[in-house]
Amino acid sequence: MDFDVGARLKQVRVKHGLSQRALAQRAGVTNGTISLIEQNRCSPSVSSLRKVLQGIPMTLAEFFA
């Protein structure tokens, strides 16, 4: 099963009305990090993804459901 983390993150971010910059500020990461993940140019570690999702807020289970 293939799961597109980048597309899912973008979908969730847009659904919550957040820009990449706003999510990055809330999550304590750079907006470049959010951009790279959404473009699937880097694969976030579980801890990195958890940190990003705390800015939404959303659990890993909800993200992958």
C-alpha positions as CSV (number, residue, x, y, z in Angstrom):
1,M,0.0,0.0,0.0
2,D,1.4,3.4,-1.0
3,F,0.6,6.4,1.2
4,D,1.4,9.8,-0.2
5,V,2.5,11.7,3.0
6,G,3.0,14.9,1.1
7,A,-0.4,15.0,-0.6
8,R,-2.1,14.1,2.7
9,L,-0.3,16.8,4.6
10,K,-1.2,19.4,2.1
11,Q,-4.8,18.2,2.1
12,V,-5.0,18.4,5.9
13,R,-3.3,21.8,6.0
14,V,-5.6,23.4,3.4
15,K,-8.6,21.9,5.1
16,H,-7.6,23.6,8.3
17,G,-7.1,26.9,6.5
18,L,-3.3,27.1,7.1
19,S,-0.6,28.4,4.9
20,Q,2.7,26.5,4.8
21,R,4.2,29.4,6.8
22,A,1.4,29.4,9.4
23,L,1.7,25.6,9.9
24,A,5.5,25.9,10.1
25,Q,5.3,28.6,12.8
26,R,2.7,26.7,14.8
27,A,4.8,23.5,14.6
28,G,8.2,25.1,15.2
29,V,9.8,24.1,11.9
30,T,10.7,26.0,8.8
31,N,8.3,26.6,6.0
32,G,10.9,25.0,3.8
33,T,10.4,21.8,5.7
34,I,6.7,21.8,5.1
35,S,7.3,22.5,1.5
36,L,9.8,19.7,1.0
37,I,7.4,17.2,2.7
38,E,4.4,18.3,0.6
39,Q,6.5,17.9,-2.6
40,N,7.7,14.5,-1.4
41,R,11.2,15.7,-1.8
42,C,12.0,14.5,1.7
43,S,10.5,11.8,3.9
44,P,9.9,13.0,7.5
45,S,10.8,10.8,10.4
46,V,7.9,9.8,12.7
47,S,9.0,12.3,15.3
48,S,9.3,15.1,12.7
49,L,5.8,14.3,11.3
50,R,4.4,14.2,14.8
51,K,5.9,17.7,15.5
52,V,4.3,19.1,12.3
53,L,1.0,17.5,13.1
54,Q,0.9,19.1,16.5
55,G,0.6,22.5,14.7
56,I,-2.7,21.4,13.2
57,P,-3.4,19.7,15.9
58,M,-3.8,16.1,14.7
59,T,-2.6,12.7,15.9
60,L,-0.6,10.4,13.7
61,A,-3.5,7.9,13.9
62,E,-5.9,10.5,12.5
63,F,-3.4,11.5,9.8
64,F,-3.0,8.0,8.5
65,A,-6.7,7.0,8.9
